[in-house]
Amino acid sequence: QVQLVESGGGLVQAGGSLRLSCAASGRTFSQYAMGWFRQAPGKEREFVAAINWSGGSTYYFDSVKGRFTISRDNAKNTVNLQMNSLQPEDTAVYYCAAAGMGPWWRPDIQSKYEYWGQGTQVTVST
């Protein structure tokens, strides 16, 4: 089992920044790829960003490329999402997820992630 706890959400004005963190406990963190997903009111949950087990490969949803940066610290069992130039359309509940590494992993496919956090709310005002 892996337990994931997100933090860092909040209210920010458009153009501002937030840094989300996800703390993992349980099994060896470095054996898991990590992803961030988000769900806006009335919408399906969607992929935001992902990072492989070593941190050497990162993946982003097109609309956040150049604005968001995912990173991980395997020594601290954390994965972070730095969000810059936030826009109202980024408003959502953001979820951290963990996926056991293997050839079956697809960074943007939710069903490939085994463990999920409870989510943290990000609200971007105009």
C-alpha positions as CSV (number, residue, x, y, z in Angstrom):
1,Q,0.0,0.0,0.0
2,V,1.0,3.6,-0.7
3,Q,-0.6,6.5,1.1
4,L,-0.6,9.8,-0.7
5,V,-1.3,13.2,0.9
6,E,-1.5,16.4,-1.2
7,S,-1.0,19.9,0.1
8,G,-0.4,23.4,-1.2
9,G,-3.7,24.1,-2.8
10,G,-5.5,27.4,-2.2
11,L,-6.9,30.6,-3.8
12,V,-4.7,32.6,-6.1
13,Q,-5.3,35.4,-8.6
14,A,-4.9,34.8,-12.3
15,G,-1.2,35.0,-13.3
16,G,-0.1,33.8,-9.8
17,S,1.7,30.7,-8.8
18,L,1.1,27.7,-6.4
19,R,3.3,24.8,-5.5
20,L,1.5,21.5,-4.8
21,S,3.2,18.8,-2.9
22,C,2.4,15.1,-2.5
23,A,3.9,13.2,0.4
24,A,4.0,9.4,0.0
25,S,4.4,6.7,2.7
26,G,4.3,3.0,2.6
27,R,6.2,1.1,-0.1
28,T,9.4,2.2,-1.7
29,F,8.5,5.5,-3.3
30,S,11.2,5.3,-6.0
31,Q,9.5,2.2,-7.5
32,Y,6.5,4.3,-8.5
33,A,5.9,6.6,-11.3
34,M,3.9,9.6,-10.1
35,G,1.2,11.7,-11.7
36,W,-1.0,14.7,-11.1
37,F,-4.6,14.8,-12.4
38,R,-7.3,17.4,-11.9
39,Q,-11.1,17.5,-11.9
40,A,-13.0,20.7,-12.5
41,P,-16.6,21.0,-11.4
42,G,-18.9,19.2,-13.8
43,K,-16.0,17.8,-15.8
44,E,-14.1,14.5,-16.0
45,R,-10.9,14.1,-14.2
46,E,-8.0,14.8,-16.6
47,F,-4.3,14.3,-16.8
48,V,-2.0,17.2,-15.8
49,A,1.6,15.9,-15.5
50,A,3.6,12.8,-14.7
51,I,7.1,11.8,-13.9
52,N,8.9,8.5,-14.1
53,W,10.5,6.7,-11.2
54,S,13.9,8.3,-11.6
55,G,12.7,11.8,-12.4
56,G,14.4,11.6,-15.8
57,S,11.3,11.7,-17.9
58,T,8.3,14.1,-17.5
59,Y,5.1,14.4,-19.3
60,Y,2.6,17.2,-19.5
61,F,-0.9,18.0,-20.7
62,D,-0.7,20.4,-23.6
63,S,-2.5,23.2,-21.9
64,V,0.0,23.3,-19.0
65,K,3.2,22.9,-20.9
66,G,5.6,25.8,-20.2
67,R,3.6,26.8,-17.1
68,F,3.7,23.7,-14.8
69,T,6.7,21.7,-13.7
70,I,6.6,18.3,-12.1
71,S,9.5,17.1,-10.0
72,R,10.2,14.5,-7.4
73,D,12.6,13.9,-4.5
74,N,13.0,10.2,-3.8
75,A,15.0,10.9,-0.7
76,K,12.0,12.8,0.8
77,N,9.3,10.7,-0.8
78,T,7.6,13.7,-2.3
79,V,6.5,14.8,-5.7
80,N,5.8,18.5,-6.5
81,L,3.9,20.4,-9.0
82,Q,5.0,24.0,-9.5
83,M,2.2,25.9,-11.2
84,N,2.9,29.3,-12.7
85,S,0.9,31.7,-14.8
86,L,-2.3,30.2,-13.4
87,Q,-5.6,30.8,-15.2
88,P,-9.2,30.5,-14.1
89,E,-9.5,27.4,-16.2
90,D,-6.9,25.7,-14.0
91,T,-9.4,25.8,-11.1
92,A,-10.0,22.2,-10.0
93,V,-9.3,19.6,-7.4
94,Y,-5.8,18.3,-8.0
95,Y,-5.0,14.7,-7.3
96,C,-1.7,12.9,-6.8
97,A,-1.4,9.3,-8.0
98,A,1.2,6.5,-8.0
99,A,1.7,3.8,-10.5
100,G,4.0,0.8,-10.3
101,M,6.6,1.1,-13.0
102,G,6.5,-1.3,-15.9
103,P,5.9,-1.5,-19.6
104,W,2.2,-1.2,-19.1
105,W,2.5,2.3,-17.6
106,R,1.0,5.2,-19.6
107,P,1.5,8.6,-17.9
108,D,-1.8,10.0,-19.0
109,I,-4.0,6.9,-18.4
110,Q,-5.8,7.0,-15.0
111,S,-6.4,3.3,-14.9
112,K,-2.6,2.7,-14.8
113,Y,-2.4,4.4,-11.4
114,E,-2.9,2.2,-8.4
115,Y,-3.0,4.7,-5.6
116,W,-4.6,8.1,-5.2
117,G,-4.6,11.0,-2.8
118,Q,-7.6,12.7,-1.5
119,G,-7.1,15.8,-3.6
120,T,-6.4,19.5,-2.9
121,Q,-8.5,22.4,-4.2
122,V,-6.9,25.0,-6.4
123,T,-9.0,28.1,-7.2
124,V,-7.8,30.8,-9.6
125,S,-9.8,34.0,-9.5
126,T,-10.0,36.6,-12.3
